[in-house]
């Protein structure tokens, strides 16, 4: 067994690391336990949640183009394809949310146990970036969607990214694609913990959200929304030089919360003509300066990059899954798979040190491609008993194994090859057709 596994480690180390991490963090017993604790209406008869998750993982990693194609090659599932789709279509969003959160916690333990764990972006605070992601339109397979060319939107989800590890730690799935991000604040607040620093764009700048974060002994760094009224509590400080223009700050009150308002006046307007950006934060000045807060807010692009990798390197939007619950479960499995790649990149960067140049120099796309092409054959060649050694390891022991394996890996196949600077884009405005929320169309059909 060791000889076979070593051959795969020599030729496809990323695939082996992903396989070992799956065995260690998201084994069958773990997945089935998540389902039993969080499923309400559904229950297990012949098709287990772990078998369904394995099937979906093959689709998310682009090993197979659809659920049906993966099912045809799977000899372990004894039920019909109709039963598989029925289970997917009724899978509750609470199960998908718990799947993403609990597996992320397991991977976080391993990441922090690696040598030279990532530094805190703000000392003493855990940075958490919040943003929304709307799933792309699906095929018009459902009866209520036929006869119209408008896009069928299966839902959306709020996603939380850990600023230190890069893991996507939580999702808040929503079946109605017409839902705005702002009303979902009530679902996000239970995720807030003491000494968190929540970074978000202006859609999350509401009185309830800011006061809710502060009430939980946490902090926020949010761009001001024009619809949220600011009440000045003092004079604006002297304007200082900033690479983008000038920067100053002022003490303000937002609803029941007092905070700092950091004002950045831009030399060059943004695409929408904006010449002034206002950031609201309740982090004390001695802990977070105005200039550092502005730099930190610009790191929001990292969660946007994560969304791009979910779409390009993985398949988070499965156009054959029209039912919202099934589409959101596919998105949750893509989040879990993305976290596997984050852990793999961190292990390589830890084992090879300065030779790699950091996690940002490694490509998730090349790793995901290797997993898609090698994982199926590896699972056939390496018996399940060979993976059980990783299940018995503690987080520290597994992190040590990852570190030692990474030290002997040729990392060049996973190296990013960035393009040169892009030319300024010429914005062309085009009209778009109407779109429809799949969840609302299903409710109409049922009524």
FIFI-319914 format. One line per field, with one value per residue (C-alpha): y, z, x; residue in one letter; residue number from 1. Coordinates in steps of 0.25 Angstrom, whole numbers, m for minus. Each point is the difference from the previous one (the first is absolute). Example, Ala and Ser with C-alpha at 12.3 -4.5 7.8 and 13.67 -1.06 7.14 Angstrom:
BEGIN
c2: c(m18_14);
c3: c(31_m2);
c1: c(49_6);
aa: c(A_S);
i: c(1_2);
//
This chain:
BEGIN
c2: c(0_10_m3_3_12_5_m1_9_10_0_3_7_5_10_m11_m9_12_3_m15_m1_13_m5_m13_8_11_m4_m15_m8_0_15_3_m9_6_14_m5_m7_13_10_m6_2_m6_m9_m14_m11_m13_m5_12_6_14_m4_m7_12_9_m9_0_15_2_m7_10_12_m4_m1_m15_m2_11_m3_m8_m10_m3_m2_m9_m9_m3_m2_m14_2_7_m10_10_5_13_6_m3_7_13_m1_0_11_9_m1_1_11_13_m2_m13_8_11_m10_m8_12_6_m13_m5_14_m1_m14_6_12_m8_m7_14_6_m12_1_6_16_1_13_13_8_12_8_m4_m6_m1_m10_6_m5_5_m1_0_m5_m10_m2_m13_1_m4_m15_m8_1_m14_3_1_13_6_m5_9_12_4_8_m5_m10_4_m11_8_8_m1_9_m5_3_m1_m1_11_m8_m14_3_m10_2_m3_2_2_5_m6_6_m6_12_7_13_2_11_m1_10_m8_m12_8_m8_m13_5_6_m14_m3_13_m4_9_7_m3_11_0_6_3_9_10_m10_m4_14_0_5_m14_m7_10_1_m16_m2_10_m6_m13_6_0_10_5_6_3_10_11_m2_13_m5_0_13_5_9_8_0_8_8_m7_m2_6_m6_m8_m5_m14_m7_1_14_5_m6_5_m5_5_m5_m4_m7_m10_m4_m3_m3_10_m3_6_5_m1_9_m2_10_m5_6_m8_m4_m14_m6_4_15_m2_10_m2_m13_m1_m11_m3_m7_m2_m5_10_9_m6_m14_4_13_7_m4_m14_m1_5_m11_m10_3_m2_m14_m3_m4_m13_m5_4_m8_m12_1_0_m13_m6_2_m2_m10_m8_m1_8_2_m12_4_m13_1_9_m2_11_m10_m9_12_6_m14_0_13_m4_m12_9_8_m12_m4_14_m1_m13_7_12_m10_m7_13_4_m13_1_15_m5_m12_8_13_12_m9_1_15_m2_m6_11_m6_m14_m2_m7_m2_m9_m8_m2_m5_m10_m5_m1_m9_m8_m2_m10_m10_3_m4_m13_m3_3_m8_8_m7_8_13_m4_4_15_m2_m4_12_12_13_3_m14_2_14_m5_m11_11_8_m12_m4_14_2_m11_5_7_12_5_m7_8_14_11_7_14_8_14_12_1_12_9_m6_7_m1_m4_1_m11_m2_m13_m8_m3_m11_m8_m6_m15_m1_10_m7_m13_6_5_m13_m7_10);
c3: c(0_4_m13_m9_8_m1_m15_m1_10_m10_m12_6_14_0_m3_11_10_m4_2_14_4_m4_8_12_0_m8_2_m2_15_1_m12_5_14_m6_m8_12_9_m10_m9_4_m10_m7_5_m4_m6_m12_m4_10_1_m1_m13_m6_4_m6_m13_0_3_m13_m7_7_m3_m15_0_m6_m7_7_11_m9_m7_14_4_m12_4_15_3_15_m1_m1_m1_m14_m5_2_15_0_m6_9_12_m6_m3_14_8_10_0_15_m4_m11_10_11_m10_m4_14_7_m10_m1_15_m1_m11_8_11_m10_m6_14_3_m12_3_m2_1_m7_7_5_m10_13_12_10_m9_m10_m13_m7_m14_m4_m14_m8_m12_m9_m8_m15_m8_m2_m11_m2_4_10_m5_6_m7_m14_m11_4_m4_13_9_11_13_10_12_7_12_10_2_11_m2_11_m3_7_m6_m13_3_m3_14_m2_m10_2_m11_m5_m11_m5_m10_1_15_2_9_10_6_3_12_10_m5_0_14_7_m7_7_11_10_m6_m14_m10_m11_m14_m9_m12_1_m2_15_6_8_14_4_m5_6_13_0_m2_11_10_m2_4_m15_m10_m14_m12_m9_m12_3_m8_m4_6_14_7_7_12_2_14_m2_m10_m12_2_m9_m14_m2_m13_m4_m13_m6_5_14_13_12_11_9_12_m4_5_m8_6_14_m3_1_m9_m9_m14_m9_m12_m13_m10_m14_m10_m11_1_0_m12_5_2_15_5_15_8_15_9_13_11_16_1_9_m7_8_m6_m14_m6_m11_m11_4_0_m14_m4_7_m7_m14_4_m3_m14_6_3_m14_m5_8_m7_m14_4_5_m14_m9_8_5_m4_11_m10_m6_m11_0_15_m1_13_10_11_m9_m6_13_5_m12_4_14_m5_m9_12_7_m12_m1_15_m3_m11_10_10_m11_m4_14_3_m13_4_14_m4_m11_7_m8_m12_m4_3_9_m2_m10_m10_m1_m9_4_m14_m3_13_m3_m14_6_10_m11_m9_11_12_m7_m4_14_8_m9_2_15_9_10_12_m5_3_14_6_m3_8_12_0_9_m7_4_m5_m13_m2_3_m11_m10_3_m2_m13_m5_2_m11_m10_m14_1_m14_m6_10_m3_m4_m13_0_m12_m3_4_m6_m9_5_m2_m9_7_m10_6_m6_4_7_m1_12_10_10_14_m1_14_m3_m13_8_11_m11_m7_13_3);
c1: c(0_11_7_m12_m3_14_m1_m12_8_11_m8_m13_3_m12_m10_6_0_m15_m4_7_m7_m13_2_5_m11_m12_m1_m13_m3_2_m9_m11_0_m1_m13_m6_2_m5_m10_m15_m9_10_5_9_m5_9_7_10_4_14_m2_m7_11_10_m8_m1_15_3_m9_6_14_m4_3_m13_m9_m13_m6_m6_14_6_m12_2_15_m3_m2_m2_m14_m11_m12_m5_4_m14_2_14_m7_m11_9_8_m12_m5_13_m2_8_4_7_8_3_5_8_8_2_4_10_6_3_7_9_3_5_10_4_3_8_10_13_0_m15_m6_2_m12_m4_m3_7_m10_m12_m5_m3_m12_m5_m14_m6_m12_1_m12_0_m1_m12_m4_m6_m15_m3_m11_m14_m2_12_m3_m5_8_14_3_11_m4_7_1_4_11_9_8_14_10_15_10_11_11_m1_m8_m11_m14_m5_m15_m11_m15_m8_m13_m9_m6_9_m7_4_9_13_m5_m12_9_7_m8_5_15_0_m1_14_6_10_7_13_m4_2_m11_4_m11_m5_m11_m11_2_1_m13_m3_m5_13_10_m7_m1_15_3_m9_7_14_4_5_m4_7_m11_m2_m10_m13_m7_m13_6_0_12_0_13_6_12_8_7_15_10_1_13_6_m4_4_m14_m2_m2_m5_m6_m10_m11_m8_m14_m13_m7_m13_3_15_12_11_11_m3_13_m2_9_m1_5_9_m7_m15_m4_m8_m13_5_2_11_m2_0_m4_3_m6_7_m1_15_8_10_11_m3_m4_5_m8_10_1_m15_0_10_m8_m13_7_3_m15_4_5_m14_m4_12_m5_m13_7_8_m13_m6_13_9_m13_m14_m8_m12_m6_m9_m8_m4_m13_m5_5_4_8_7_4_5_9_5_3_7_8_4_5_8_6_4_7_8_3_6_8_6_3_7_9_3_4_8_8_1_6_3_m15_m2_m13_m14_m3_10_m7_m12_m13_m3_12_m3_m15_4_9_m10_m10_9_6_m9_m9_11_7_m12_m1_15_1_m9_m9_8_13_m8_m4_14_m3_m14_8_9_m2_0_14_5_m7_6_14_m3_m4_12_10_m7_0_15_3_m10_3_m9_3_m12_m9_7_m9_4_m6_m3_6_m7_m14_m4_m11_m13_m10_m14_m11_m14_m9_m14_m4_m12_m9_3_m8_1_m1_m6_m11_m4_m1_m8_m10_0_m4_m11);
aa: c(X_X_X_X_X_X_X_X_X_X_X_X_X_X_X_X_X_X_X_X_X_X_X_X_X_X_X_X_X_X_X_X_X_X_X_X_X_X_X_X_X_X_X_X_X_X_X_X_X_X_X_X_X_X_X_X_X_X_X_X_X_X_X_X_X_X_X_X_X_X_X_X_X_X_X_X_X_X_X_X_X_X_X_X_X_X_X_X_X_X_X_X_X_X_X_X_X_X_X_X_X_X_X_X_X_X_X_X_X_X_X_X_X_X_X_X_X_X_X_X_X_X_X_X_X_X_X_X_X_X_X_X_X_X_X_X_X_X_X_X_X_X_X_X_X_X_X_X_X_X_X_X_X_X_X_X_X_X_X_X_X_X_X_X_X_X_X_X_X_X_X_X_X_X_X_X_X_X_X_X_X_X_X_X_X_X_X_X_X_X_X_X_X_X_X_X_X_X_X_X_X_X_X_X_X_X_X_X_X_X_X_X_X_X_X_X_X_X_X_X_X_X_X_X_X_X_X_X_X_X_X_X_X_X_X_X_X_X_X_X_X_X_X_X_X_X_X_X_X_X_X_X_X_X_X_X_X_X_X_X_X_X_X_X_X_X_X_X_X_X_X_X_X_X_X_X_X_X_X_X_X_X_X_X_X_X_X_X_X_X_X_X_X_X_X_X_X_X_X_X_X_X_X_X_X_X_X_X_X_X_X_X_X_X_X_X_X_X_X_X_X_X_X_X_X_X_X_X_X_X_X_X_X_X_X_X_X_X_X_X_X_X_X_X_X_X_X_X_X_X_X_X_X_X_X_X_X_X_X_X_X_X_X_X_X_X_X_X_X_X_X_X_X_X_X_X_X_X_X_X_X_X_X_X_X_X_X_X_X_X_X_X_X_X_X_X_X_X_X_X_X_X_X_X_X_X_X_X_X_X_X_X_X_X_X_X_X_X_X_X_X_X_X_X_X_X_X_X_X_X_X_X_X_X_X_X_X_X_X_X_X_X_X_X_X_X_X);
i: c(1_2_3_4_5_6_7_8_9_10_11_12_13_14_15_16_17_18_19_20_21_22_23_24_25_26_27_28_29_30_31_32_33_34_35_36_37_38_39_40_41_42_43_44_45_46_47_48_49_50_51_52_53_54_55_56_57_58_59_60_61_62_63_64_65_66_67_68_69_70_71_72_73_74_75_76_77_78_79_80_81_82_83_84_85_86_87_88_89_90_91_92_93_94_95_96_97_98_99_100_101_102_103_104_105_106_107_108_109_110_111_112_113_114_115_116_117_118_119_120_121_122_123_124_125_126_127_128_129_130_131_132_133_134_135_136_137_138_139_140_141_142_143_144_145_146_147_148_149_150_151_152_153_154_155_156_157_158_159_160_161_162_163_164_165_166_167_168_169_170_171_172_173_174_175_176_177_178_179_180_181_182_183_184_185_186_187_188_189_190_191_192_193_194_195_196_197_198_199_200_201_202_203_204_205_206_207_208_209_210_211_212_213_214_215_216_217_218_219_220_221_222_223_224_225_226_227_228_229_230_231_232_233_234_235_236_237_238_239_240_241_242_243_244_245_246_247_248_249_250_251_252_253_254_255_256_257_258_259_260_261_262_263_264_265_266_267_268_269_270_271_272_273_274_275_276_277_278_279_280_281_282_283_284_285_286_287_288_289_290_291_292_293_294_295_296_297_298_299_300_301_302_303_304_305_306_307_308_309_310_311_312_313_314_315_316_317_318_319_320_321_322_323_324_325_326_327_328_329_330_331_332_333_334_335_336_337_338_339_340_341_342_343_344_345_346_347_348_349_350_351_352_353_354_355_356_357_358_359_360_361_362_363_364_365_366_367_368_369_370_371_372_373_374_375_376_377_378_379_380_381_382_383_384_385_386_387_388_389_390_391_392_393_394_395_396_397_398_399_400_401_402_403_404_405_406_407_408_409_410_411_412_413_414_415_416_417_418_419_420_421_422_423_424_425_426_427_428_429_430_431_432_433_434_435_436_437_438_439_440_441_442_443_444_445_446_447);
//
